[in-house]
Structure formats: C-alpha cells, structure tokens
Amino acid sequence: MASKLQQLQAKACQASKFLSKHGTPYYKQLLEQNKQYIQEPPTVEKCNELSKQLFYTRLASIRGRYESFWKELDYVKNLSRKWKDLNVEDAGIATLFGLECFAWYCAGEIVGRGFTFTGYYV
C-alpha cells in the first residue's frame, strides 16, 4: 500500500511539474482561440443576463423537441405495424438503441449503488 502511495505521489509531482511548465501557455492559447465567446467586462449582471438567455432559449426549444418526439414515435409505431417489411438496417439500429438504453441503465445502477458492482452497502 505504501508503494502505491509513493507511486501516486510521484505521478502527482510529475503532473504538477508538467502543468507549471506548460499550463500557462496552453491557458493563454485556449483563451486566445475562443476570445469571441468571452464577455467583457465579466460582471455579475452580465453573467445573470447570460444565464437567463440560456434558460429562455432552452425553454423556447421545448416545442420543437416535443414535435420531434412525436414524429419519431409515429415512425416507430409505423415500423411496429409493418414489422414484416423491416429491413436489416432498421433492425440493427433498433438493436443498438436497445443495447445503449440497457448500458445507461446499468451505469445508473452502478452509480446509484456507490460505484460498486456487487451490491448495495447495508
């Protein structure tokens, strides 16, 4: 256990040295590349305004997402009605979607159990 701790400390020291040497130029380069997104001056009022813009923009997009949901649901209903005409591509996409849903379910269960694979802490 002590050797693992020493290895971890050595890695942390290396990372710290790397960041102290290369971190500032990278930070400046990143800010320079994305300066069109930076609001000057960075005041509390401007941050509040931007957060309200984001909130109401997301709120306004609900209608479009709602309509898209119903279009996709109608498409799935039509596929289920005529499943004999289903081609391999659509079946593969549906299978992959089901597997993705199952994977997210499993990930949520693992997170909910406190990152354990065996069971809940009692």
BELWOKA-V571744 format. One line per field, one symbol per residue. ss: DSSP state (A for helix, B for strand, O for the rest). phi: phi as a letter, one per 30 degrees, with the letter a starting at -180 (. if undefined). A space follows every 50 residues. Layout:
BEGIN
ss->???
phi->???
END
This chain:
BEGIN
ss->OAAAAAAAAAAAAAAAAAAAAAAAAAAAAAAAAOAAAOOOOOOAAAAAAA AAAAAAAAAAOAAAAAAAAAAAAAAAAAAAAOAAAOOAAAAAAAAAAAAA AAAAAAAAAAAAOOOOOOOOOO
phi->.ddddddddddddddddddddcdddddddddddcddcdccddcddddddd dddddddddddddddddddddddddddddddcddddcddddddddddddd dddddddddddddiiccclddc
END
